[in-house]
Amino acid sequence: MSSISLNTPAPDFTLSDFSGKAVSLSDFREKANVVLVMNRGFL
């Protein structure tokens, strides 16, 4: 697994939200803070 460096932009990716709508990280580019949570146990 590669390491993560501070102050490095995350690569853009797209996932589905709870309603099935596609949401991209780039949709939040102008926001001050973005919190990303990935729960491996969630199905």
Backbone bond lengths (Angstrom), bond angles and torsions (degrees), N, CA, C in turn:
res aa  C-N    CA-C-N  psi(-1)  N-CA   C-N-CA  omega(-1)  CA-C   N-CA-C  phi
1 M - - - 1.453 - - 1.526 108.37 -
2 S 1.317 116.59 133.24 1.457 120.07 179.45 1.524 110.44 -76.26
3 S 1.315 115.75 153.77 1.460 120.25 -179.42 1.529 110.37 -86.42
4 I 1.312 115.80 163.23 1.465 122.78 179.65 1.520 107.99 -110.33
5 S 1.311 116.36 129.29 1.460 121.29 178.14 1.521 109.78 -99.53
6 L 1.317 116.14 147.24 1.464 120.69 177.26 1.525 110.04 -66.96
7 N 1.328 115.33 149.86 1.466 123.28 176.36 1.522 113.53 60.86
8 T 1.318 116.60 29.30 1.457 121.88 175.72 1.518 108.13 -110.15
9 P 1.338 118.21 126.43 1.467 119.66 -179.99 1.532 111.39 -61.55
10 A 1.307 115.55 140.14 1.468 120.81 177.04 1.519 109.04 -75.79
11 P 1.317 117.82 147.48 1.461 119.49 175.90 1.527 110.29 -68.38
12 D 1.316 116.68 147.99 1.460 119.74 179.39 1.530 109.85 -71.10
13 F 1.311 116.09 141.86 1.462 121.49 175.96 1.512 108.31 -150.52
14 T 1.323 116.49 162.88 1.454 122.29 -178.97 1.519 108.99 -128.16
15 L 1.337 116.32 133.10 1.461 123.65 176.93 1.521 108.52 -132.59
16 S 1.305 116.81 164.86 1.471 121.70 176.07 1.519 109.57 -91.98
17 D 1.345 115.90 139.55 1.459 119.33 174.97 1.533 108.84 -84.59
18 F 1.326 116.61 -173.92 1.471 120.87 -176.32 1.521 113.48 -61.44
19 S 1.333 116.74 -26.51 1.465 119.64 -179.80 1.530 112.28 -93.62
20 G 1.343 117.36 2.10 1.455 121.22 178.51 1.522 114.52 91.76
21 K 1.337 117.26 -0.45 1.459 121.80 179.35 1.531 109.70 -75.53
22 A 1.340 116.90 135.73 1.460 121.34 177.94 1.530 109.74 -73.14
23 V 1.329 115.88 130.02 1.458 122.42 179.59 1.525 107.74 -128.23
24 S 1.334 116.64 127.75 1.464 121.83 -179.65 1.521 110.39 -106.49
25 L 1.314 115.72 148.85 1.458 119.53 175.92 1.522 110.74 -58.98
26 S 1.333 117.02 -35.35 1.465 120.79 -179.68 1.534 112.51 -64.59
27 D 1.341 118.17 -17.82 1.470 121.17 175.88 1.527 111.34 -63.59
28 F 1.325 116.94 -19.66 1.466 122.30 -175.88 1.524 112.48 -111.15
29 R 1.322 116.75 14.76 1.469 121.19 -174.56 1.528 113.31 -56.24
30 E 1.301 119.67 -37.21 1.469 122.53 -177.30 1.533 113.04 -86.40
31 K 1.316 117.90 -1.15 1.462 121.29 -179.78 1.525 109.56 -80.14
32 A 1.332 116.37 151.28 1.465 120.89 -178.93 1.523 111.69 -70.35
33 N 1.337 117.13 -40.23 1.457 121.52 -177.03 1.520 110.32 -139.18
34 V 1.313 115.44 142.40 1.458 121.61 175.54 1.519 107.24 -132.48
35 V 1.325 116.58 129.17 1.462 121.64 177.06 1.515 107.39 -108.78
36 L 1.300 116.39 125.84 1.454 122.32 -179.01 1.524 108.34 -116.80
37 V 1.330 116.00 124.53 1.462 121.03 179.44 1.517 107.93 -123.36
38 M 1.321 115.57 126.05 1.462 120.93 175.07 1.521 107.27 -122.70
39 N 1.307 115.26 115.88 1.453 121.44 -178.84 1.519 108.38 -104.29
40 R 1.301 118.10 112.54 1.453 121.70 -177.52 1.528 112.92 -64.38
41 G 1.313 117.95 -27.36 1.453 121.45 -176.57 1.516 114.42 -84.17
42 F 1.321 117.61 -5.54 1.463 121.15 -177.51 1.522 109.77 -82.61
43 L 1.316 117.17 128.51 1.468 121.48 177.82 1.490 111.22 -118.60
